[in-house]
């Protein structure tokens, strides 16, 4: 009987040892698997962008040849045709003013006549148009074209009217093609004798 018991005990001990060895072996396998996961490769990619602003400049001319900046009021001095200094009701006078985008301007623009500023009691008795025409066209009191002003009075205020496009140069190292603005001023029936008016027109180019 004792021999049988000892045999069973020996068998149990052998079975336990085999289980322990199996568990340890499993642990070793798991350990190897974990080591492989920790050794996985990784890599990266980066991308960089650079952003540079363009350049933009509007310039004007009273003769269509010599262009320069007139960025602050009163700006360029305009010379209207006779009889600008001796107006009577119903008479009109005109003068040209050229605008263009300067060399190295990197985008085109929309030109707008945004406001007029006037001093003098006769401002309400004078109306004006601002016709956008070709650079080589003739500017007279009979000129018509894209009207940036629509015939409003010369009193100080914003100007309602059309806009026109200004191209930049091709290549951009060249100035853009100029647009001539023909300003036509007409005296109304209420013109006060001897009353003088000084007006400043504000042109704005907006990049497009």
ROGU-907758 format. One record per residue: x, y, z of N, C-alpha, C in turn; residue number from 1; residue in one letter. Coordinates in nm, 4 decimals, padded with zeros to 6 digits. Each point is the difference from the previous one (the first is absolute). Example, Ala and Ser with C-alpha at 12.3 -4.5 7.8 and 13.67 -1.06 7.14 Angstrom:
BEGIN
       nxx       nyy       nzz      caxx      cayy      cazz       cxx       cyy       czz  resi  resn
   01.3190  -00.5690   00.7800  -00.0890   00.1190   00.0000   00.0900   00.1200   00.0000     1     A
  -00.0350   00.1050  -00.0720   00.0820   00.1190   00.0060  -00.0770   00.1090   00.0730     2     S
END
This chain:
BEGIN
       nxx       nyy       nzz      caxx      cayy      cazz       cxx       cyy       czz  resi  resn
   00.0845  -00.1203   00.0000  -00.0845   00.1203   00.0000   00.0866   00.1235   00.0000     1     X
   00.1035   00.0017   00.0814   00.0891   00.1151   00.0064   00.0732   00.0188  -00.1310     2     X
   00.0286  -00.1106  -00.0640   00.0693   00.0105  -00.1293  -00.0879   00.0691  -00.1018     3     X
  -00.1278  -00.0340   00.0023  -00.0951   00.0628  -00.0940  -00.0134   00.1476   00.0284     4     X
  -00.0071   00.0364   00.1293  -00.0132   00.1415   00.0395   00.1220   00.0785  -00.0431     5     X
   00.1169  -00.0620   00.0235   00.1238   00.0684  -00.0394   00.0058   00.0180  -00.1506     6     X
  -00.0510  -00.0979  -00.0719   00.0005   00.0094  -00.1469  -00.0885   00.1132  -00.0461     7     X
  -00.1205   00.0104   00.0659  -00.0904   00.1110  -00.0358   00.0633   00.1343   00.0321     8     X
   00.0643   00.0077   00.1156   00.0642   00.1263   00.0399   00.1087   00.0366  -00.0979     9     X
   00.0763  -00.1004  -00.0402   00.1074   00.0272  -00.0961  -00.0569   00.0461  -00.1324    10     X
  -00.1122  -00.0646  -00.0383  -00.0651   00.0399  -00.1267  -00.0506   00.1426   00.0081    11     X
  -00.0612   00.0382   00.1149  -00.0518   00.1365   00.0175   00.1125   00.1020  -00.0054    12     X
   00.1124  -00.0358   00.0680   00.1120   00.0939  -00.0014   00.0534   00.0180  -00.1419    13     X
   00.0037  -00.1084  -00.0740   00.0470   00.0097  -00.1388  -00.0930   00.0850  -00.0846    14     X
  -00.1304  -00.0156   00.0231  -00.0976   00.0788  -00.0765   00.0131   00.1477   00.0321    15     X
   00.0193   00.0304   00.1318   00.0153   00.1401   00.0394   00.1244   00.0611  -00.0621    16     X
   00.1092  -00.0792  -00.0014   00.1235   00.0522  -00.0590  -00.0190   00.0291  -00.1493    17     X
  -00.0736  -00.0902  -00.0667  -00.0236   00.0239  -00.1434  -00.0841   00.1254  -00.0226    18     X
  -00.1009   00.0233   00.0872  -00.0832   00.1204  -00.0116   00.0829   00.1257   00.0223    19     X
   00.0871  -00.0076   00.1034   00.0848   00.1163   00.0296   00.0917   00.0303  -00.1175    20     X
   00.0596  -00.1101  -00.0548   00.0875   00.0216  -00.1150  -00.0772   00.0577  -00.1187    21     X
  -00.1242  -00.0458  -00.0197  -00.0823   00.0511  -00.1104  -00.0324   00.1476   00.0196    22     X
  -00.0342   00.0359   00.1267  -00.0314   00.1409   00.0294   00.1222   00.0871  -00.0216    23     X
   00.1157  -00.0487   00.0496   00.1233   00.0758  -00.0189   00.0338   00.0138  -00.1476    24     X
  -00.0208  -00.1086  -00.0723   00.0271   00.0053  -00.1440  -00.0920   00.1001  -00.0675    25     X
  -00.1286   00.0005   00.0413  -00.0941   00.0980  -00.0554   00.0427   00.1407   00.0321    26     X
   00.0483   00.0201   00.1239   00.0480   00.1322   00.0383   00.1173   00.0421  -00.0839    27     X
   00.0876  -00.0944  -00.0284   00.1144   00.0328  -00.0842  -00.0445   00.0393  -00.1395    28     X
  -00.0988  -00.0715  -00.0520  -00.0515   00.0336  -00.1332  -00.0615   00.1381   00.0001    29     X
  -00.0818   00.0284   00.1057  -00.0605   00.1327   00.0103   00.1072   00.1064   00.0127    30     X
   00.1023  -00.0294   00.0759   00.1090   00.0962   00.0154   00.0680   00.0297  -00.1316    31     X
   00.0210  -00.1020  -00.0797   00.0609   00.0198  -00.1314  -00.0904   00.0847  -00.0876    32     X
  -00.1319  -00.0284   00.0053  -00.0957   00.0791  -00.0785   00.0023   00.1459   00.0404    33     X
   00.0042   00.0313   00.1272   00.0047   00.1379   00.0477   00.1269   00.0683  -00.0470    34     X
   00.1092  -00.0689   00.0003   00.1266   00.0581  -00.0448  -00.0075   00.0374  -00.1470    35     X
  -00.0657  -00.0791  -00.0826  -00.0143   00.0296  -00.1426  -00.0843   00.1249  -00.0201    36     X
  -00.1085   00.0150   00.0774  -00.0860   00.1180  -00.0110   00.0764   00.1265   00.0354    37     X
   00.0775  -00.0018   00.1049   00.0756   00.1170   00.0424   00.1073   00.0375  -00.1013    38     X
   00.0431  -00.0936  -00.0802   00.1059   00.0270  -00.0964  -00.0543   00.0437  -00.1361    39     X
  -00.1363   00.0252  -00.0126  -00.0581   00.0380  -00.1290   00.0599   00.1312  -00.0489    40     X
   00.0209   00.0147  -00.1319   00.0579   00.1212  -00.0573  -00.1039   00.1117  -00.0090    41     X
   00.0457   00.1253   00.0041  -00.0861   00.1163  -00.0253   00.0782   00.1002  -00.0841    42     X
  -00.0735   00.0812  -00.0755   00.0632   00.0983  -00.0877  -00.0916   00.1212  -00.0100    43     X
   00.0509   00.1146  -00.0449  -00.0782   00.1233  -00.0073   00.0233   00.0718  -00.1315    44     X
  -00.0985   00.0827  -00.0382   00.0129   00.0900  -00.1141  -00.0443   00.1391   00.0446    45     X
   00.0702   00.1061  -00.0448  -00.0371   00.1379   00.0296  -00.0180   00.0766  -00.1308    46     X
  -00.0864   00.1016   00.0022  -00.0198   00.0858  -00.1175  -00.0039   00.1452   00.0460    47     X
   00.0659   00.0891  -00.0736   00.0101   00.1409   00.0371  -00.0433   00.0878  -00.1163    48     X
  -00.0823   00.1012   00.0284  -00.0423   00.0951  -00.1027   00.0498   00.1397   00.0336    49     X
   00.0299   00.0793  -00.1034   00.0429   00.1386   00.0175  -00.0996   00.0919  -00.0689    50     X
  -00.0406   00.1078   00.0661  -00.0999   00.0916  -00.0530   00.0600   00.1400  -00.0102    51     X
  -00.0132   00.0602  -00.1180   00.0558   00.1328  -00.0234  -00.1077   00.0914  -00.0563    52     X
  -00.0153   00.1171   00.0584  -00.0998   00.0957  -00.0480   00.0450   00.0630  -00.1312    53     X
  -00.0972   00.0334  -00.0845   00.0296   00.0704  -00.1233   00.0240   00.1483   00.0270    54     X
   00.0166   00.0780  -00.1069   00.0181   00.1445   00.0131  -00.1062   00.0710  -00.0824    55     X
  -00.0353   00.1218   00.0424  -00.1132   00.0700  -00.0610   00.0215   00.1501   00.0135    56     X
  -00.0129   00.0725  -00.1123   00.0206   00.1448   00.0055  -00.0737   00.0674  -00.1158    57     X
  -00.0779   00.1027   00.0328  -00.0709   00.0807  -00.0992   00.0733   00.1327  -00.0147    58     X
   00.0152   00.0464  -00.1241   00.0642   00.1284  -00.0235  -00.0787   00.0788  -00.1037    59     X
   00.0178   00.1330   00.0020  -00.0777   00.0857  -00.0887   00.0861   00.0981  -00.0764    60     X
  -00.0638   00.0637  -00.1003   00.0715   00.0950  -00.0855  -00.0982   00.1030  -00.0539    61     X
   00.0454   00.1235  -00.0145  -00.0829   00.1045  -00.0599   00.0277   00.0182  -00.1487    62     X
   00.1028  -00.0699  -00.0523   00.0313   00.0134  -00.1426   00.0070  -00.1337  -00.0730    63     X
  -00.0219  -00.1106   00.0712   00.0023  -00.1315  -00.0624   00.1387  -00.0549  -00.0244    64     X
   00.1025   00.0726   00.0426   00.1387  -00.0420  -00.0238   00.0775  -00.0178   00.1300    65     X
  -00.0003   00.1031   00.0826   00.0735  -00.0035   00.1268  -00.0939  -00.0452   00.1115    66     X
   00.0224  -00.1216   00.0490  -00.0849  -00.0567   00.1051   00.0735   00.0026   00.1334    67     X
  -00.0745   00.0280   00.1051   00.0562  -00.0016   00.1345  -00.1113  -00.0266   00.1003    68     X
   00.0370  -00.0234   00.1248  -00.0989  -00.0229   00.1055  -00.0581   00.1327   00.0477    69     X
  -00.1325   00.0000   00.0203  -00.0690   00.1139   00.0624  -00.0887  -00.0586   00.1101    70     X
   00.0634  -00.0581   00.1000  -00.0717  -00.0818   00.0983  -00.0724   00.0806   00.1067    71     X
   00.0255   00.1305   00.0072  -00.0661   00.0830   00.1003  -00.0612   00.1231  -00.0664    72     X
  -00.1028   00.0545   00.0632  -00.0655   00.1212  -00.0497   00.0925   00.1206   00.0207    73     X
   00.0049   00.0961  -00.0921  -00.0918   00.0224  -00.1118   00.0356  -00.0751  -00.1279    74     X
   00.1113  -00.0700  -00.0046   00.0348  -00.0787  -00.1169   00.0497   00.0837  -00.1162    75     X
  -00.0212  -00.0510  -00.1215   00.0486   00.0674  -00.1205  -00.0814   00.1261  -00.0274    76     X
   00.0667   00.1021  -00.0534  -00.0665   00.1262  -00.0354  -00.0565  -00.0114  -00.1411    77     X
  -00.1320   00.0104  -00.0134  -00.0670  -00.0138  -00.1290  -00.0171   00.1367  -00.0663    78     X
   00.0090   00.0007  -00.1324  -00.0208   00.1227  -00.0764  -00.1187  -00.0201  -00.0934    79     X
  -00.1127   00.0637   00.0318  -00.1198  -00.0123  -00.0825   00.0075   00.0954  -00.1193    80     X
  -00.0708  -00.0383  -00.1048  -00.0066   00.0852  -00.1186  -00.0732   00.1300   00.0328    81     X
   00.0232   00.1017  -00.0821  -00.0729   00.1265   00.0147  -00.1487  -00.0257  -00.0277    82     X
  -00.0887   00.0718   00.0660   00.0247   00.1141   00.0901  -00.0114  -00.0397   00.1469    83     X
   00.0883  -00.0884   00.0491  -00.0098  -00.0490   00.1371   00.0051   00.1126   00.1025    84     X
   00.0675   00.1099  -00.0330   00.0105   00.1121   00.0938  -00.1009   00.1109  -00.0295    85     X
  -00.0930  -00.0271  -00.0935  -00.0983   00.1032  -00.0369  -00.1304  -00.0664  -00.0450    86     X
  -00.0493  -00.0916   00.0820  -00.1167  -00.0798  -00.0377  -00.1293   00.0808   00.0043    87     X
  -00.0897  -00.0360  -00.0898  -00.1367   00.0512  -00.0010  -00.0950  -00.1186   00.0051    88     X
  -00.1241   00.0190   00.0442  -00.0961  -00.1107   00.0029  -00.0104  -00.0698  -00.1357    89     X
   00.0030  -00.1342   00.0039  -00.0128  -00.0797  -00.1211   00.1320  -00.0355  -00.0655    90     X
   00.1087   00.0634   00.0391   00.1297  -00.0303  -00.0601   00.0642  -00.1222   00.0664    91     X
   00.0831  -00.0702  -00.0790   00.0707  -00.1181   00.0496   00.1496   00.0138  -00.0252    92     X
   00.0781  -00.0618   00.0850   00.1457  -00.0057  -00.0161   00.0441  -00.1438   00.0236    93     X
   00.1195  -00.0358  -00.0491   00.0471  -00.1383   00.0116   00.1497  -00.0041   00.0252    94     X
   00.0441  -00.1102   00.0582   00.1430  -00.0255   00.0169   00.0231  -00.1503   00.0098    95     X
   00.1136  -00.0491  -00.0521   00.0300  -00.1433   00.0115   00.0862  -00.0303   00.1223    96     X
  -00.0134  -00.1224   00.0483   00.0883  -00.0510   00.1054   00.0197  -00.1484  -00.0272    97     X
   00.1262  -00.0415  -00.0112   00.0308  -00.1394  -00.0322   00.0376  -00.0756   00.1271    98     X
  -00.0433  -00.1238   00.0084   00.0393  -00.0879   00.1111   00.0443  -00.1344  -00.0569    99     X
   00.0925  -00.0635   00.0692   00.0458  -00.1328  -00.0404   00.0605  -00.0707   00.1210   100     X
   00.0153  -00.1315  -00.0120   00.0702  -00.0773   00.1019   00.1493   00.0063  -00.0297   101     X
   00.0776   00.0310   00.1015   00.1436   00.0197  -00.0178   00.0710  -00.1312  -00.0305   102     X
   00.1226   00.0123  -00.0492   00.0837  -00.1176  -00.0241   00.0161  -00.0802   00.1288   103     X
   00.0090  -00.1308  -00.0161   00.0155  -00.0963   00.1102  -00.1276  -00.0202   00.0807   104     X
  -00.1125   00.0521  -00.0495  -00.1293  -00.0341   00.0596  -00.0381  -00.1389  -00.0493   105     X
  -00.0349  -00.0883   00.0917  -00.0137  -00.1414  -00.0347  -00.1435  -00.0450  -00.0237   106     X
  -00.0959   00.0925   00.0042  -00.1392  -00.0378  -00.0249  -00.0737   00.1159  -00.0647   107     X
  -00.1063  -00.0306  -00.0739  -00.0833   00.1039  -00.0579  -00.0863   00.0664   00.1059   108     X
  -00.0818   00.0988  -00.0422  -00.0777   00.0760   00.0978  -00.1294   00.0513  -00.0616   109     X
  -00.0891   00.0428   00.0873  -00.1219   00.0707  -00.0378   00.0136   00.1445   00.0457   110     X
  -00.0222   00.0938  -00.0918   00.0122   00.1426   00.0319  -00.1370   00.0574   00.0321   111     X
  -00.0055   00.0749   00.1100  -00.1254   00.0598   00.0451   00.0266   00.1444   00.0423   112     X
  -00.0884   00.0900  -00.0388   00.0034   00.1373   00.0505  -00.0915   00.0017   00.1218   113     X
   00.0588   00.0070   00.1194  -00.0784  -00.0238   00.1211  -00.0607   00.1255   00.0610   114     X
   00.0694   00.1145  -00.0110  -00.0533   00.1200   00.0637   00.0600   00.1253  -00.0620   115     X
  -00.0688   00.1104   00.0230   00.0501   00.1311  -00.0392  -00.0090   00.0908   00.1218   116     X
   00.1014   00.0833   00.0167   00.0026   00.0963   00.1101   00.0105   00.1394  -00.0597   117     X
  -00.0926   00.0888   00.0353  -00.0034   00.1337  -00.0599  -00.0132   00.1073   00.1061   118     X
   00.0605   00.1140  -00.0289  -00.0180   00.1199   00.0819  -00.0479   00.1121  -00.0916   119     X
  -00.0914   00.0840   00.0499  -00.0536   00.1097  -00.0800  -00.1502  -00.0123  -00.0161   120     X
  -00.0669   00.1139   00.0015  -00.1462   00.0021  -00.0010  -00.0608  -00.0496  -00.1298   121     X
   00.0745   00.0031  -00.1097  -00.0560  -00.0404  -00.1292   00.0050  -00.1506  -00.0251   122     X
   00.0484  -00.0778   00.0960   00.0124  -00.1445  -00.0219  -00.1342  -00.0631  -00.0364   123     X
  -00.1071   00.0474   00.0631  -00.1324  -00.0564  -00.0280  -00.0519   00.0412  -00.1370   124     X
   00.0620   00.1014  -00.0617  -00.0440   00.0493  -00.1308   00.0858  -00.0530  -00.1145   125     X
   00.0866  -00.0948   00.0302   00.0835  -00.0640  -00.1014  -00.0230  -00.1504   00.0049   126     X
  -00.0153  -00.0614  -00.1157  -00.0108  -00.1455  -00.0086   00.1187  -00.0533  -00.0789   127     X
   00.0262  -00.1304   00.0151   00.1175  -00.0542  -00.0693  -00.0222  -00.1445  -00.0420   128     X
   00.0730  -00.0376  -00.1037   00.0107  -00.1381  -00.0464   00.1476  -00.0380   00.0014   129     X
   00.0264  -00.1291   00.0114   00.1378  -00.0516  -00.0045  -00.0009  -00.1205  -00.0934   130     X
   00.0331   00.0242  -00.1261  -00.0090  -00.1043  -00.1021   00.1325  -00.0753  -00.0128   131     X
  -00.0050  -00.1317   00.0168   00.1175  -00.0844  -00.0229   00.0094  -00.0290  -00.1492   132     X
   00.1105   00.0434  -00.0623   00.0179  -00.0157  -00.1445   00.1410  -00.0524  -00.0274   133     X
   00.0297  -00.0255  -00.1254   00.1318  -00.0493  -00.0380   00.1093   00.1006   00.0296   134     X
   00.1202  -00.0507   00.0203   00.1116   00.0864   00.0375   00.0300   00.1055  -00.1052   135     X
  -00.0232  -00.0318  -00.1272   00.0327   00.0936  -00.1080  -00.1213   00.0770  -00.0509   136     X
  -00.1167  -00.0203   00.0608  -00.1220   00.0674  -00.0461   00.0041   00.1484   00.0345   137     X
  -00.0866   00.0765  -00.0655  -00.0071   00.1442   00.0230  -00.1011   00.0301   00.1104   138     X
   00.0406   00.0818   00.0955  -00.0879   00.0390   00.1109  -00.0521   00.1410  -00.0260   139     X
  -00.1296   00.0104  -00.0289  -00.0642   00.1292  -00.0237  -00.1320   00.0037   00.0761   140     X
  -00.0678   00.1121  -00.0074  -00.1298   00.0114   00.0671  -00.1058  -00.0881  -00.0656   141     X
   00.0292  -00.0522  -00.1199  -00.0943  -00.0881  -00.0694   00.0317  -00.1477   00.0218   142     X
   00.1030  -00.0306   00.0777   00.0433  -00.1385   00.0213  -00.1069  -00.0797   00.0746   143     X
  -00.0141  -00.1256  -00.0384  -00.0830  -00.0949   00.0744   00.0804  -00.1282   00.0189   144     X
  -00.0468  -00.0860   00.0867   00.0681  -00.1260   00.0268  -00.0588  -00.0630   00.1242   145     X
   00.0750  -00.0890   00.0628  -00.0443  -00.0600   00.1260   00.0037   00.1076   00.1075   146     X
  -00.1173   00.0365   00.0507  -00.0084   00.1134   00.0920   00.0198  -00.0459   00.1443   147     X
   00.1073   00.0472   00.0608   00.0293  -00.0347   00.1390  -00.0736   00.0902   00.0982   148     X
  -00.0791   00.0964  -00.0520  -00.0607   00.0992   00.0892  -00.1495   00.0214  -00.0200   149     X
  -00.0542  -00.0187  -00.1175  -00.1431   00.0139  -00.0330  -00.0575   00.1397   00.0210   150     X
   00.0810   00.1028  -00.0144  -00.0537   00.1354  -00.0054  -00.0462   00.0606   00.1298   151     X
   00.0567  -00.0408   00.1123  -00.0401   00.0566   00.1285   00.0606   00.1369   00.0238   152     X
  -00.0464   00.0694   00.1040   00.0551   00.1323   00.0319   00.1401  -00.0114   00.0585   153     X
   00.0718   00.1120  -00.0014   00.1365   00.0016   00.0524   00.0050   00.0164   00.1521   154     X
  -00.1125  -00.0047   00.0649  -00.0001   00.0091   00.1458   00.0725  -00.1205   00.0598   155     X
   00.0610   00.0212   00.1156   00.0771  -00.1057   00.0651  -00.0880  -00.1208   00.0301   156     X
   00.0501  -00.1177  -00.0342  -00.0738  -00.1224   00.0297   00.0492  -00.1164  -00.0820   157     X
  -00.0626  -00.1152   00.0229   00.0347  -00.1191  -00.0767  -00.0533   00.0128  -00.1421   158     X
   00.0618  -00.0740  -00.0899  -00.0359   00.0071  -00.1418  -00.0596  -00.1332  -00.0430   159     X
  -00.1179   00.0063  -00.0614  -00.0625  -00.1204  -00.0549   00.0292  -00.0056  -00.1491   160     X
   00.0458  -00.1137  -00.0459   00.0308  -00.0129  -00.1418   00.0537  -00.1370  -00.0316   161     X
   00.0430  -00.0168  -00.1238   00.0535  -00.1281  -00.0448   00.1452  -00.0160   00.0452   162     X
   00.0543  -00.1181  -00.0237   00.1423  -00.0257   00.0225   00.0607  -00.0469  -00.1317   163     X
   00.1311  -00.0035  -00.0053   00.0679  -00.0487  -00.1194   00.1219  -00.0813   00.0412   164     X
   00.0464  -00.0853  -00.0894   00.1116  -00.0897   00.0322   00.1337   00.0627  -00.0364   165     X
   00.0997  -00.0296   00.0822   00.1382   00.0402  -00.0275   00.0856  -00.1260  -00.0054   166     X
   00.0682  -00.0251  -00.1116   00.0870  -00.1178  -00.0063   00.1376   00.0306   00.0578   167     X
   00.0633  -00.1017   00.0558   00.1401   00.0171   00.0372   00.0870  -00.0292  -00.1217   168     X
   00.1278   00.0294   00.0106   00.0886  -00.0137  -00.1143   00.0299  -00.1438  -00.0365   169     X
   00.0340  -00.0215  -00.1265   00.0431  -00.1312  -00.0495   00.1312   00.0185  -00.0758   170     X
   00.1142  -00.0455   00.0561   00.0145  -00.0634   00.1319  -00.0240   00.1002   00.1122   171     X
  -00.0040  -00.0492   00.1221  -00.0330   00.0871   00.1126   00.1059   00.1065   00.0264   172     X
   00.1176  -00.0137  -00.0588   00.1021   00.1041   00.0153  -00.0351   00.1253  -00.0799   173     X
  -00.1005  -00.0091  -00.0872  -00.0480   00.1160  -00.0751  -00.1230   00.0594   00.0676   174     X
  -00.0265   00.1300  -00.0190  -00.1256   00.0561   00.0510  -00.1178  -00.0503  -00.0821   175     X
  -00.1189   00.0054   00.0583  -00.1197  -00.0399  -00.0727  -00.0437   00.1074  -00.0987   176     X
  -00.0908  -00.0371  -00.0892  -00.0556   00.0960  -00.0959  -00.0815   00.1059   00.0741   177     X
   00.0221   00.1265  -00.0346  -00.0674   00.1098   00.0693  -00.1448   00.0147  -00.0462   178     X
  -00.0833   00.0479   00.0902  -00.1367   00.0415  -00.0316  -00.0085   00.1505   00.0200   179     X
  -00.0588   00.0682  -00.0965  -00.0192   00.1442   00.0120  -00.1388   00.0266   00.0586   180     X
  -00.0053   00.0869   00.0990  -00.1280   00.0431   00.0562  -00.0217   00.1447  -00.0425   181     X
  -00.1053   00.0224  -00.0783  -00.0315   00.1342  -00.0485  -00.1040   00.0620   00.0936   182     X
   00.0427   00.1000   00.0752  -00.0889   00.0695   00.0931  -00.0668   00.1165  -00.0720   183     X
  -00.1321  -00.0003  -00.0005  -00.0778   00.1054  -00.0658  -00.0883   00.0670   00.1048   184     X
   00.0172   00.1313   00.0171  -00.0748   00.0767   00.0999  -00.0901   00.0996  -00.0721   185     X
  -00.1262   00.0064   00.0431  -00.0983   00.0881  -00.0641  -00.0630   00.0926   00.1035   186     X
  -00.0103   00.1283  -00.0350  -00.0597   00.0996   00.0895  -00.1518  -00.0025  -00.0134   187     X
  -00.0682   00.0028   00.1144  -00.1457   00.0008   00.0007  -00.0567   00.1408  -00.0038   188     X
  -00.1319   00.0064  -00.0076  -00.0674   00.1300  -00.0115   00.0118   00.0834   00.1270   189     X
   00.0274  -00.0641   00.1134   00.0103   00.0744   00.1259   00.1399   00.0484   00.0318   190     X
   00.0906  -00.0047  -00.0972   00.1387   00.0394   00.0237   00.0082   00.1423   00.0553   191     X
   00.0696   00.0149   00.1112   00.0153   00.1304   00.0655   00.1197   00.0727  -00.0598   192     X
  -00.0202   00.1241  -00.0400   00.1074   00.0775  -00.0618   00.1195   00.0144   00.0948   193     X
   00.1191  -00.0213  -00.0562   00.1235   00.0190   00.0757   00.0316  -00.1105   00.0989   194     X
  -00.0873  -00.0972   00.0142   00.0229  -00.1070   00.0975   00.0959  -00.1056  -00.0529   195     X
   00.1036  -00.0290   00.0762   00.1003  -00.0991  -00.0410  -00.0220  -00.1319   00.0740   196     X
   00.0378  -00.1083  -00.0651  -00.0096  -00.1337   00.0589   00.1319  -00.0730  -00.0243   197     X
   00.0507  -00.0653   00.1027   00.1169  -00.0876  -00.0138  -00.0433  -00.1415   00.0351   198     X
   00.0227  -00.0931  -00.0923  -00.0465  -00.1379   00.0190   00.1163  -00.0979  -00.0114   199     X
  -00.0072  -00.1046   00.0802   00.0984  -00.1089  -00.0039  -00.0741  -00.1309  -00.0199   200     X
   00.0408  -00.0758  -00.1022  -00.0615  -00.1296  -00.0288   00.0877  -00.1118   00.0554   201     X
  -00.0640  -00.0978   00.0609   00.0724  -00.1113   00.0628  -00.0251  -00.1281  -00.0799   202     X
   00.1037  -00.0473  -00.0676  -00.0070  -00.1244  -00.0768   00.0614  -00.1132   00.0825   203     X
  -00.0652  -00.1151  -00.0024   00.0487  -00.1160   00.0754   00.0086  -00.1203  -00.0932   204     X
   00.1144  -00.0658  -00.0002   00.0170  -00.1257  -00.0735   00.0004  -00.1140   00.1009   205     X
  -00.0825  -00.1005  -00.0254  -00.0097  -00.1158   00.0886   00.0487  -00.1235  -00.0747   206     X
   00.0938  -00.0709   00.0576   00.0578  -00.1163  -00.0677  -00.1072  -00.1042  -00.0288   207     X
   00.0159  -00.0678  -00.1118  -00.0992  -00.0993  -00.0417   00.0660  -00.1355  -00.0217   208     X
END
